[in-house]
Amino acid sequence: MSLARAIETGDLTELPSRRDEDWRWTDLRGLIRVLPKPSPVRMERLIVAAGEVRHADLRFVSAGAGAHVSRIAIEIGDGARLVLSETYEGEGDYLAEVDLQISVGRGAALHRTLVAADSADGVSVSRADIVLGPGARLAQSVLTTGAKRQRLETRVSHPGAGASARLDGLYLLEGKRHADITTVVTHSGIDGVTDQLVKGVARDQARGVFQGRIVVSPGADKTDARMGHHALILSDRAEVDAKPELEIYADDVVCAHGNTVGALDEEALFYTRQRGIPAEEARAMLMEAFVGEVADRIEDAAARAAARAWIAAQLGTAP
């Protein structure tokens, strides 16, 4: 079941619902009562030749009350490097799903930055299935302000074999916006690394969801996998749901996960106010410091600067 399948068939029963454990906090069947007429499915392919270094931009724009499905296939050749920038934008109460199938060749690298600025009335799903080759590197950063319902999902097939994956995320939510960052990484061979950090802020009646699962399959010894999720809740009616998971079926591994949800540090806020900084500005500065670690981990300098600017714009701290 998926939003894309429901759009293409017109069958509401194809929508994911809370009965599906992986969708229990992002119920689409209970939300969507009518499926609008779909637009033609968009299909594209991007190939990066072996050894090539390339930058690419993918921009997805949804408008009105339509229903849209896009499918993108990306092949990154052995030893190649792709810096991929994805943006999601929209106006109105649209339904949209983007499905990406990405293969990263032996010794290749993918640096992926996803910025989601969906409409407050939109329903948006992005799903990326990424297959890593031996020695490949994945560095991903997701930044979002949510939507009426939004799910940003990444599934990684990790071969071990010296490959590494960094899967970071950041959500800044207000109003009644909803954002769901879901990741699944499956290690199938020895000597693989996964590192993940997700941070978020929810205020008003917003809802943030983080689901991270790392599976270490039998025989995937010497796996090094670490996951952390940390969030701030700034109002009584905001909500954060988090489910970090480790499934370990191998010996000789180093795996850990952590999760914290709390409020702004009142002591830090007090000392900031003591220096004459107005309350709202002080809160924004503390939030920027809290989430800024995610931006600082972006390796590409241009993408890192863009992420920092995006955070400042959302929090109102830009000069």
Rosetta silent file (secondary structure, phi, psi, omega in degrees, C-alpha in Angstrom):
SEQUENCE: MSLARAIETGDLTELPSRRDEDWRWTDLRGLIRVLPKPSPVRMERLIVAAGEVRHADLRFVSAGAGAHVSRIAIEIGDGARLVLSETYEGEGDYLAEVDLQISVGRGAALHRTLVAADSADGVSVSRADIVLGPGARLAQSVLTTGAKRQRLETRVSHPGAGASARLDGLYLLEGKRHADITTVVTHSGIDGVTDQLVKGVARDQARGVFQGRIVVSPGADKTDARMGHHALILSDRAEVDAKPELEIYADDVVCAHGNTVGALDEEALFYTRQRGIPAEEARAMLMEAFVGEVADRIEDAAARAAARAWIAAQLGTAP
SCORE:     score description
SCORE:     0.000 S_00000001
   1 L     0.000  141.926  179.103    0.000    0.000    0.000 S_00000001
   2 L  -162.843  162.422  175.152    1.180    3.504   -0.793 S_00000001
   3 H   -62.842  -41.831  179.508   -0.070    6.960   -1.680 S_00000001
   4 H   -59.821  -44.483  179.582    1.249    6.497   -5.226 S_00000001
   5 H   -62.511  -40.945  178.762   -0.672    3.228   -5.644 S_00000001
   6 H   -64.119  -42.345  179.473   -3.863    4.865   -4.360 S_00000001
   7 H   -62.631  -43.807 -175.041   -3.475    7.797   -6.770 S_00000001
   8 H   -71.931  -32.667 -177.260   -2.849    5.530   -9.748 S_00000001
   9 H   -98.089  -17.985 -174.548   -5.720    3.120   -9.024 S_00000001
  10 L    73.635   15.913 -175.102   -8.218    5.504   -7.429 S_00000001
  11 L  -103.226  111.422 -179.144   -8.595    2.980   -4.610 S_00000001
  12 H   -63.520  -25.257 -179.055   -8.700    4.538   -1.127 S_00000001
  13 H   -71.415  -10.628  176.140   -7.978    1.160    0.471 S_00000001
  14 H   -80.505   -9.003 -179.798   -4.464    1.339   -0.991 S_00000001
  15 L   -71.803  139.262  174.643   -3.669    4.223    1.340 S_00000001
  16 L   -64.135  147.142 -178.876   -1.411    3.419    4.319 S_00000001
  17 L  -136.180  175.305 -178.894   -3.222    3.517    7.649 S_00000001
  18 L   -66.528  -12.418  175.579   -2.498    3.334   11.364 S_00000001
  19 L   -70.035  -22.478  174.316   -3.036   -0.424   11.171 S_00000001
  20 L   -84.823  117.901 -174.827    0.371   -0.583    9.466 S_00000001
  21 H   -53.890  -37.914 -178.765    2.915   -0.281   12.290 S_00000001
  22 H   -72.618  -11.136 -178.099    5.292    1.771   10.134 S_00000001
  23 H  -120.943   13.894 -170.950    2.500    4.282    9.398 S_00000001
  24 L   -66.305  -23.877  178.638    0.677    4.423   12.712 S_00000001
  25 L   -99.904   -2.210  179.158    1.682    8.054   13.343 S_00000001
  26 L  -132.422   62.239 -175.957    1.173    9.186    9.727 S_00000001
  27 L   -71.566  118.499  177.721   -2.253    7.805    8.917 S_00000001
  28 L   -97.586  -31.931 -178.209   -3.309    8.704    5.369 S_00000001
  29 L   -66.541  -34.646  178.879   -6.436    6.561    5.044 S_00000001
  30 L   -76.356  -13.666 -177.991   -8.103    8.321    7.959 S_00000001
  31 L   -97.339  -44.085 -171.657   -7.258   11.717    6.435 S_00000001
  32 L   -93.561  119.301 -179.305   -7.964   11.404    2.703 S_00000001
  33 L  -104.341  -22.809 -178.973  -11.608   10.890    1.755 S_00000001
  34 L  -135.863  134.966  176.585  -11.476   11.755   -1.953 S_00000001
  35 L  -101.180  116.111  179.763   -8.752   11.086   -4.501 S_00000001
  36 L   -69.080  165.962  179.084   -8.546   13.834   -7.139 S_00000001
  37 L   -62.482  129.974 -175.963   -7.933   13.061  -10.788 S_00000001
  38 E   -78.204  150.344  169.638   -4.248   12.212  -11.208 S_00000001
  39 L   -83.004  165.426  178.451   -1.849   14.023  -13.473 S_00000001
  40 L   -58.995  141.029  179.119    0.363   11.933  -15.823 S_00000001
  41 L   -66.601  131.528  178.612    3.081   10.027  -13.984 S_00000001
  42 E   -94.027  128.078 -179.759    6.447   11.721  -14.357 S_00000001
  43 E  -130.766  130.072 -179.421    9.360    9.360  -15.009 S_00000001
  44 E  -140.652  160.463  177.814   13.005   10.379  -15.368 S_00000001
  45 E  -135.711  136.833  178.158   16.441    8.798  -15.333 S_00000001
  46 E  -126.847  126.390 -179.864   19.771   10.301  -14.305 S_00000001
  47 E  -122.279  130.440  175.490   23.064    8.533  -14.980 S_00000001
  48 E  -110.774  118.534 -174.938   26.456    9.574  -13.638 S_00000001
  49 L   -67.178  154.975  178.676   29.295    7.911  -15.550 S_00000001
  50 L   -53.366  131.667  178.135   32.062    6.030  -13.759 S_00000001
  51 L    79.732   -6.508 -176.935   34.616    8.433  -12.320 S_00000001
  52 L   -80.641  148.085  171.046   32.508   11.526  -13.073 S_00000001
  53 E  -112.472  124.858 -171.705   31.859   14.327  -10.560 S_00000001
  54 E  -143.604  146.112  171.671   28.457   15.915  -11.048 S_00000001
  55 E  -111.360  138.490  179.191   25.986   18.287   -9.392 S_00000001
  56 E  -142.295  145.185  177.149   22.244   17.878  -10.035 S_00000001
  57 E  -117.101  132.279  172.518   19.079   19.633   -8.851 S_00000001
  58 E  -117.879  121.623 -178.871   15.665   17.994   -8.584 S_00000001
  59 E  -120.955  122.529 -179.848   12.775   20.394   -7.977 S_00000001
  60 E  -114.011  119.534 -176.741    9.271   19.086   -7.319 S_00000001
  61 E  -122.489  124.782  177.825    6.465   21.647   -7.394 S_00000001
  62 E  -118.141  141.874 -178.321    2.812   20.771   -6.664 S_00000001
  63 E  -145.039  154.849  176.541   -0.092   23.182   -6.996 S_00000001
  64 L    74.750 -152.466 -177.495   -3.860   23.239   -6.703 S_00000001
  65 L  -110.943   36.534 -176.611   -5.942   20.243   -5.694 S_00000001
  66 L   -89.088  179.996  177.009   -4.258   17.697   -7.939 S_00000001
  67 E  -131.192  125.762 -169.421   -2.653   14.287   -7.378 S_00000001
  68 E  -132.876  139.853  176.060    0.856   13.739   -8.652 S_00000001
  69 E  -130.587  130.966  175.991    3.308   10.836   -8.857 S_00000001
  70 E  -126.196  140.878  176.891    6.944   11.101   -9.939 S_00000001
  71 E  -128.837  125.774 -176.870    9.452    8.282  -10.366 S_00000001
  72 E  -125.341  129.440  174.962   13.154    8.978  -10.699 S_00000001
  73 E  -110.645  129.675 -178.551   15.924    6.411  -11.312 S_00000001
  74 E  -126.853  127.107  177.890   19.502    7.465  -10.540 S_00000001
  75 E  -120.828  121.769 -179.810   22.584    5.368  -11.348 S_00000001
  76 E  -111.108  116.130 -174.025   25.965    6.466  -10.025 S_00000001
  77 L   -70.083  168.107 -178.783   28.849    4.620  -11.656 S_00000001
  78 L   -56.048  132.882  176.535   31.878    3.158   -9.918 S_00000001
  79 L    72.015    3.912 -179.272   34.123    5.826   -8.439 S_00000001
  80 L   -86.097  169.396  178.441   31.737    8.636   -9.395 S_00000001
  81 E  -140.372  126.395  178.052   30.431   11.414   -7.129 S_00000001
  82 E  -120.932  126.150  171.268   27.010   13.031   -7.249 S_00000001
  83 E  -102.423  108.722 -172.068   25.994   16.082   -5.219 S_00000001
  84 E  -110.674  126.111  176.257   22.207   15.980   -5.356 S_00000001
  85 E  -113.839  121.785  177.833   19.922   18.791   -4.209 S_00000001
  86 E  -115.200  135.287  174.166   16.190   18.038   -3.906 S_00000001
  87 E  -129.434  140.709  179.199   13.521   20.620   -3.151 S_00000001
  88 E  -121.656  123.415 -177.580    9.811   20.045   -2.552 S_00000001
  89 E  -134.456  161.328  177.241    7.427   22.986   -2.875 S_00000001
  90 E  -175.102  161.952  173.826    3.692   23.438   -3.199 S_00000001
  91 E  -137.277  137.261  177.204    0.529   25.491   -2.948 S_00000001
  92 L    96.793 -165.727 -174.501   -2.949   24.234   -2.141 S_00000001
  93 L  -109.479   52.588 -177.600   -4.280   20.886   -0.940 S_00000001
  94 L   -74.924  165.311  167.259   -2.492   18.554   -3.357 S_00000001
  95 E  -117.766  133.543 -177.394   -1.493   14.902   -2.967 S_00000001
  96 E  -150.071  138.787  171.896    2.009   14.032   -4.172 S_00000001
  97 E  -134.254  136.550  174.591    4.452   11.144   -4.014 S_00000001
  98 E  -118.842  125.509  177.483    8.006   10.988   -5.332 S_00000001
  99 E  -114.408  123.729  178.530    9.723    7.600   -5.595 S_00000001
 100 E  -115.904  132.961  173.262   13.470    7.482   -6.157 S_00000001
 101 E  -114.138  115.364 -172.077   15.483    4.373   -6.993 S_00000001
 102 E  -125.833  129.346  173.420   19.178    5.094   -6.501 S_00000001
 103 E  -118.016  132.973 -178.094   22.180    2.839   -7.012 S_00000001
 104 E  -116.416  114.777 -171.479   25.615    3.936   -5.844 S_00000001
 105 L   -70.821  178.794 -178.750   28.443    2.016   -7.467 S_00000001
 106 L   -57.952  125.077  177.565   31.646    0.604   -6.025 S_00000001
 107 L    68.572    9.962 -178.970   33.689    3.337   -4.367 S_00000001
 108 L   -89.217  171.166 -177.952   31.171    5.988   -5.484 S_00000001
 109 E  -138.954  139.120  173.335   29.649    8.779   -3.369 S_00000001
 110 E  -123.497  120.621  173.475   26.231   10.379   -3.088 S_00000001
 111 E  -109.108  106.863 -172.783   25.820   13.661   -1.193 S_00000001
 112 E  -115.722  124.493  173.981   22.052   14.229   -0.963 S_00000001
 113 E  -120.290  125.117 -177.698   20.370   17.276    0.560 S_00000001
 114 E  -118.502  121.677  177.210   16.563   17.343    0.672 S_00000001
 115 E  -116.960  117.171 -176.728   14.683   20.527    1.566 S_00000001
 116 E  -108.816  114.978  178.567   10.910   20.127    1.918 S_00000001
 117 E  -122.557   55.948 -177.079    8.814   23.311    1.902 S_00000001
 118 L   -70.169  162.154  175.473    5.404   21.790    1.240 S_00000001
 119 L   -65.472  149.268  176.360    2.105   23.610    1.597 S_00000001
 120 L   -64.867  -17.936  179.308    0.419   23.563    4.992 S_00000001
 121 L  -104.271    0.460 -175.904   -2.573   21.940    3.223 S_00000001
 122 L   -87.068  158.713  171.389   -0.595   19.452    1.139 S_00000001
 123 E  -119.570  120.307 -170.651   -0.041   15.714    1.584 S_00000001
 124 E  -137.064  135.265  176.577    3.416   14.710    0.440 S_00000001
 125 E  -130.534  130.162  171.632    5.439   11.496    0.477 S_00000001
 126 E  -121.997  127.747  179.103    9.022   11.091   -0.685 S_00000001
 127 E  -129.493  126.384  176.957   10.550    7.619   -0.700 S_00000001
 128 E  -119.325  125.581  173.024   14.118    6.824   -1.686 S_00000001
 129 E  -106.971  114.524 -172.215   15.409    3.269   -2.032 S_00000001
 130 E  -117.123  126.987  177.534   19.211    3.419   -2.104 S_00000001
 131 E  -111.314  120.456 -179.397   21.512    0.490   -2.885 S_00000001
 132 E   -96.384  140.386  172.458   25.149    0.976   -1.932 S_00000001
 133 L   -90.258  172.079  178.414   28.032   -0.816   -3.581 S_00000001
 134 L   -56.513  133.905  177.954   31.221   -1.928   -1.780 S_00000001
 135 L    72.478    5.870 -178.938   33.171    1.051   -0.489 S_00000001
 136 L   -76.058  159.759  179.014   30.392    3.490   -1.434 S_00000001
 137 E  -128.777  130.796  174.058   29.568    6.571    0.652 S_00000001
 138 E  -118.983  126.122  175.217   26.149    8.069    1.312 S_00000001
 139 E  -127.656  111.207 -173.259   25.830   11.448    3.047 S_00000001
 140 E  -126.076  138.349  175.871   22.227   12.602    3.395 S_00000001
 141 E  -135.026  126.321 -179.668   20.606   15.575    5.122 S_00000001
 142 E  -112.467  127.160  178.254   16.834   16.143    5.255 S_00000001
 143 E  -125.879  129.079 -175.148   15.427   19.560    6.231 S_00000001
 144 E  -147.956  151.653  171.499   11.695   20.118    6.498 S_00000001
 145 L  -111.087    8.534  174.448    8.939   22.391    7.750 S_00000001
 146 L    79.109 -173.595  179.665    6.282   19.688    7.359 S_00000001
 147 E  -158.866 -170.116  173.754    2.873   19.729    5.676 S_00000001
 148 L   -59.160  -46.095  166.137   -0.687   18.677    6.479 S_00000001
 149 E  -143.275  133.186 -179.544    0.794   15.187    6.270 S_00000001
 150 E  -146.255  136.399  176.328    4.336   14.581    5.152 S_00000001
 151 E  -134.775  125.990  178.174    6.596   11.537    5.128 S_00000001
 152 E  -117.080  104.534 -169.021   10.237   11.575    4.048 S_00000001
 153 E  -116.921  136.046  177.283   11.392    7.979    3.907 S_00000001
 154 E  -132.152  129.240  176.588   14.795    6.500    3.068 S_00000001
 155 E  -122.475  126.147 -174.092   15.619    2.810    2.827 S_00000001
 156 E  -119.175  128.048  170.407   19.246    1.789    2.396 S_00000001
 157 E   -95.282  110.515 -170.914   20.627   -1.589    1.348 S_00000001
 158 E  -106.908  120.790 -175.147   24.080   -1.568    2.955 S_00000001
 159 L   -86.169   -1.305 -167.092   26.618   -4.166    1.795 S_00000001
 160 L    70.259 -131.782  171.433   29.194   -3.588    4.519 S_00000001
 161 L    52.776   38.437  177.621   32.458   -3.998    2.614 S_00000001
 162 L    80.218    2.424  178.412   33.829   -0.642    3.747 S_00000001
 163 L   -78.112  156.434  179.609   30.718    1.315    2.709 S_00000001
 164 E  -139.868  150.299  178.822   29.350    4.085    4.944 S_00000001
 165 E  -137.270  128.534  170.528   26.037    5.902    5.327 S_00000001
 166 E  -115.274  123.089 -175.472   25.235    9.138    7.155 S_00000001
 167 E  -125.852   92.070 -176.773   21.496    9.793    7.428 S_00000001
 168 E  -105.755  160.730  179.854   20.747   13.093    9.146 S_00000001
 169 E  -155.919  158.971 -178.483   17.527   15.081    9.461 S_00000001
 170 E  -151.519  127.100  175.346   16.056   18.268   10.839 S_00000001
 171 E  -126.167  136.462  176.463   12.428   19.354   11.307 S_00000001
 172 E  -126.510  105.770 -168.073   11.139   22.781   12.365 S_00000001
 173 E  -120.969  140.519  175.160    7.369   22.593   12.773 S_00000001
 174 L  -144.160  177.977 -177.519    4.674   25.073   13.724 S_00000001
 175 L    61.606 -132.377  177.675    0.911   25.481   13.339 S_00000001
 176 L  -111.631   24.418 -176.513   -0.681   22.113   12.616 S_00000001
 177 L   -71.921  153.592 -175.209    2.107   20.830   10.402 S_00000001
 178 E  -133.352  131.040  174.996    3.192   17.201   10.471 S_00000001
 179 E  -135.379  135.964 -178.947    6.545   15.743    9.433 S_00000001
 180 E  -126.248  112.388  173.782    7.595   12.082    9.490 S_00000001
 181 E  -103.758  113.317 -177.003   11.252   11.189    8.931 S_00000001
 182 E  -121.632  132.010  177.518   11.524    7.417    8.521 S_00000001
 183 E  -136.101  145.552  173.109   14.708    5.477    7.731 S_00000001
 184 E  -136.281  122.653  176.874   15.592    1.810    7.432 S_00000001
 185 E  -119.642  124.601 -179.940   19.176    0.666    6.935 S_00000001
 186 E  -113.938  111.710  177.113   19.860   -3.036    6.383 S_00000001
 187 E   -85.934  125.061 -177.958   23.470   -4.187    6.796 S_00000001
 188 L  -114.913   -6.419 -178.534   24.066   -7.414    4.900 S_00000001
 189 L  -141.265  173.686 -175.030   27.863   -7.783    5.037 S_00000001
 190 L   -75.230  156.178  169.962   30.851   -7.253    7.287 S_00000001
 191 L    63.860   58.949  176.076   32.641   -3.966    8.001 S_00000001
 192 L  -124.607  153.937 -177.726   29.940   -1.358    7.384 S_00000001
 193 E  -126.595  134.182  170.339   29.260    2.004    9.045 S_00000001
 194 E  -132.045  132.024  179.838   25.995    3.891    9.629 S_00000001
 195 E  -133.575  127.932 -174.654   25.835    7.202   11.503 S_00000001
 196 E  -139.358  134.575  174.482   22.570    9.072   12.049 S_00000001
 197 E  -138.709  122.720  177.200   21.538   12.282   13.801 S_00000001
 198 E  -126.319  131.369  177.406   18.020   13.746   13.642 S_00000001
 199 E  -131.090  151.832 -178.116   16.921   16.852   15.544 S_00000001
 200 E  -155.781  161.765  175.969   13.622   18.691   15.609 S_00000001
 201 E  -134.069  130.119  177.785   11.489   21.425   17.116 S_00000001
 202 E  -127.202  130.012  177.853    7.679   21.282   17.378 S_00000001
 203 L  -132.767  177.724 -178.978    5.488   24.147   18.573 S_00000001
 204 L    57.118 -122.551  178.194    1.784   25.107   18.485 S_00000001
 205 L  -114.508   26.597 -176.556   -0.144   21.947   17.476 S_00000001
 206 L   -75.196  161.935 -179.813    2.558   20.494   15.250 S_00000001
 207 E  -136.446  122.993  175.203    3.608   16.854   15.243 S_00000001
 208 E  -107.980  138.900 -179.948    7.058   15.452   14.551 S_00000001
 209 E  -128.173  130.401  170.991    7.679   11.764   13.885 S_00000001
 210 E  -127.149  125.569  173.428   11.012    9.972   13.754 S_00000001
 211 E  -128.359  115.609  178.803   11.286    6.274   12.966 S_00000001
 212 E  -126.877  127.385  179.320   14.776    4.873   12.512 S_00000001
 213 E  -129.257  128.053  173.710   15.570    1.210   12.131 S_00000001
 214 E  -117.911  122.270 -179.089   19.012   -0.327   11.657 S_00000001
 215 E  -110.101  123.948  175.700   19.085   -4.033   10.878 S_00000001
 216 E  -107.098  104.773 -173.602   22.337   -5.964   11.219 S_00000001
 217 L   -73.345  160.975  175.855   21.795   -9.204    9.338 S_00000001
 218 L   -53.963  133.455 -179.990   23.424  -12.534   10.196 S_00000001
 219 L    90.556   -8.951 -179.051   27.053  -12.454    9.084 S_00000001
 220 L   -87.336   56.433 -179.153   27.298   -8.638    9.090 S_00000001
 221 L   -67.781  162.244  179.342   30.045   -8.671   11.713 S_00000001
 222 L    61.687   22.718  173.647   32.136   -5.590   12.556 S_00000001
 223 L   -73.418  136.216  175.120   29.197   -3.304   11.805 S_00000001
 224 E  -117.104  107.259 -174.509   29.465    0.128   13.435 S_00000001
 225 E  -132.228  126.175 -178.222   25.978    1.692   13.644 S_00000001
 226 E  -135.724  139.205 -176.320   24.930    4.708   15.716 S_00000001
 227 E  -140.949  135.671  176.345   21.641    6.583   15.801 S_00000001
 228 E  -140.582  137.465  174.286   20.446    9.627   17.728 S_00000001
 229 E  -131.791  130.829 -177.798   17.185   11.597   17.794 S_00000001
 230 E  -141.725  131.773 -174.045   16.688   14.705   19.922 S_00000001
 231 E  -138.944  155.060  173.671   13.718   17.070   19.908 S_00000001
 232 E  -114.495  134.459  173.059   12.307   20.142   21.610 S_00000001
 233 E  -111.706  123.064 -171.823    8.590   20.568   22.318 S_00000001
 234 L  -109.928    9.665  174.606    7.661   24.224   22.787 S_00000001
 235 L  -153.619  161.143 -177.942    3.951   24.028   23.584 S_00000001
 236 L   -68.228  -23.219 -175.256    1.537   21.809   25.490 S_00000001
 237 L  -100.660   -4.038  174.460   -0.310   20.787   22.326 S_00000001
 238 L   -77.309  161.148 -175.723    2.697   19.912   20.195 S_00000001
 239 E  -145.624  141.459  172.325    3.729   16.258   19.909 S_00000001
 240 E  -130.860  126.519  177.437    6.834   14.268   19.032 S_00000001
 241 E  -115.993  127.915 -176.748    6.719   10.513   18.451 S_00000001
 242 E  -135.066  139.490  178.644   10.009    8.647   18.159 S_00000001
 243 E  -142.673   82.144  173.312   10.895    5.012   17.629 S_00000001
 244 E   -80.543  135.713 -175.720   14.623    4.291   17.214 S_00000001
 245 E  -135.132  140.911  169.699   15.259    0.571   16.660 S_00000001
 246 E  -122.735  126.789  173.755   18.242   -1.744   16.422 S_00000001
 247 E  -118.028  109.470 -170.969   17.796   -5.297   15.170 S_00000001
 248 E  -117.223  119.561 -179.673   21.069   -7.165   15.617 S_00000001
 249 L  -121.652   20.157 -178.775   21.568  -10.710   14.377 S_00000001
 250 L  -133.447  160.665  177.097   25.384  -10.720   14.246 S_00000001
 251 L   -97.100  171.992  174.710   28.271  -10.816   16.718 S_00000001
 252 L    55.403   55.181  178.295   31.245   -8.478   17.061 S_00000001
 253 L  -126.619  159.434  173.188   29.330   -5.267   16.347 S_00000001
 254 E  -121.805  106.425 -175.357   29.289   -1.765   17.825 S_00000001
 255 E  -135.639  140.971  179.285   25.744   -0.406   17.822 S_00000001
 256 E  -155.718  151.901  172.948   23.995    2.280   19.875 S_00000001
 257 E  -144.603  154.695  179.641   20.940    4.519   19.749 S_00000001
 258 E  -145.680  153.514 -178.330   19.643    7.406   21.823 S_00000001
 259 E  -150.907  128.914  175.144   16.490    9.501   22.038 S_00000001
 260 E  -137.209  141.762  174.846   15.586   12.615   24.055 S_00000001
 261 E  -136.647  125.453 -177.965   12.532   14.880   23.966 S_00000001
 262 E  -159.582 -163.041 -179.495   12.295   17.944   26.188 S_00000001
 263 L  -108.810  174.164  174.962   11.909   21.704   26.451 S_00000001
 264 L   -60.868  147.198  178.179   14.338   24.588   26.039 S_00000001
 265 L   -68.210  109.837 -176.450   16.952   24.865   28.762 S_00000001
 266 H   -65.871  -31.973  179.040   15.438   27.413   31.141 S_00000001
 267 H   -67.646  -43.817  177.162   18.801   28.161   32.725 S_00000001
 268 H   -63.238  -39.199  178.290   20.370   28.966   29.365 S_00000001
 269 H   -64.105  -39.622  179.479   17.325   31.089   28.501 S_00000001
 270 H   -61.976  -47.666 -178.277   17.669   32.949   31.800 S_00000001
 271 H   -67.039  -33.326  176.365   21.327   33.809   31.235 S_00000001
 272 H   -65.467  -42.470  178.223   20.589   34.894   27.662 S_00000001
 273 H   -64.893  -34.190  179.807   17.838   37.206   28.912 S_00000001
 274 H   -63.000  -21.049  177.995   20.210   38.589   31.546 S_00000001
 275 L   -90.569   12.039  174.085   22.350   39.897   28.707 S_00000001
 276 L    86.369   11.640 -179.615   19.496   42.031   27.468 S_00000001
 277 L   -86.905  128.508  179.841   18.314   39.792   24.632 S_00000001
 278 L   -57.938  153.943 -172.284   14.504   39.806   24.163 S_00000001
 279 H   -57.176  -48.872 -177.406   12.722   36.567   25.027 S_00000001
 280 H   -64.927  -40.188  178.420   11.698   35.554   21.495 S_00000001
 281 H   -65.762  -38.879  178.591   15.124   36.322   20.082 S_00000001
 282 H   -63.381  -43.903  178.540   16.745   34.359   22.898 S_00000001
 283 H   -61.140  -43.654 -179.704   14.549   31.334   22.216 S_00000001
 284 H   -62.394  -40.736  178.967   15.359   31.500   18.504 S_00000001
 285 H   -63.933  -41.440  179.250   19.087   31.666   19.229 S_00000001
 286 H   -67.565  -38.364  177.028   18.922   28.636   21.512 S_00000001
 287 H   -65.305  -40.768  178.884   16.915   26.679   18.944 S_00000001
 288 H   -61.919  -41.673  177.745   19.427   27.573   16.235 S_00000001
 289 H   -65.007  -37.121 -178.457   22.267   26.336   18.418 S_00000001
 290 H   -65.455  -48.500 -175.007   20.337   23.135   19.181 S_00000001
 291 H   -87.246  -14.422 -174.007   19.592   22.156   15.570 S_00000001
 292 H   -61.876  -23.511  179.045   22.724   23.648   14.018 S_00000001
 293 H   -58.116  -34.150  179.697   24.738   20.492   14.659 S_00000001
 294 H   -64.632  -44.261  178.331   22.824   18.778   11.858 S_00000001
 295 H   -65.177  -38.330 -177.452   23.864   21.457    9.355 S_00000001
 296 H   -64.366  -21.036 -178.995   27.455   21.395   10.577 S_00000001
 297 L   -83.482   -6.262  178.693   27.741   17.706    9.662 S_00000001
 298 L   -72.963  125.278 -174.174   27.096   18.404    5.959 S_00000001
 299 L   -77.588  -40.774 -179.238   30.366   17.850    4.126 S_00000001
 300 L   -68.916  123.868 -172.766   29.699   19.837    0.956 S_00000001
 301 H   -62.088  -42.753 -178.913   30.508   23.490    1.768 S_00000001
 302 H   -66.519  -42.244  179.011   27.822   25.016   -0.441 S_00000001
 303 H   -66.508  -36.888  178.764   25.129   22.673    0.869 S_00000001
 304 H   -64.827  -43.757  178.643   26.244   23.326    4.449 S_00000001
 305 H   -64.483  -39.438  178.690   25.997   27.096    3.978 S_00000001
 306 H   -64.688  -39.143  178.572   22.572   26.731    2.357 S_00000001
 307 H   -65.927  -41.958  177.302   21.349   24.611    5.283 S_00000001
 308 H   -61.017  -42.564  179.326   22.600   27.172    7.782 S_00000001
 309 H   -65.819  -37.668  179.031   20.818   29.950    5.873 S_00000001
 310 H   -63.839  -44.013  178.575   17.616   27.873    5.745 S_00000001
 311 H   -61.072  -46.637 -179.297   17.673   27.370    9.524 S_00000001
 312 H   -62.346  -38.236  179.078   18.229   31.084   10.134 S_00000001
 313 H   -66.102  -41.100 -179.148   15.399   31.994    7.789 S_00000001
 314 H   -68.084  -35.753 -176.514   12.976   29.611    9.494 S_00000001
 315 H   -93.691   -5.772  178.816   13.880   30.807   12.989 S_00000001
 316 L    75.167   26.935 -179.928   14.150   34.476   12.122 S_00000001
 317 L  -104.826    2.513  179.915   17.808   34.774   13.134 S_00000001
 318 L   -64.398  140.600 -178.733   19.167   35.794    9.729 S_00000001
 319 L   -67.735    0.000    0.000   21.032   39.141    9.830 S_00000001
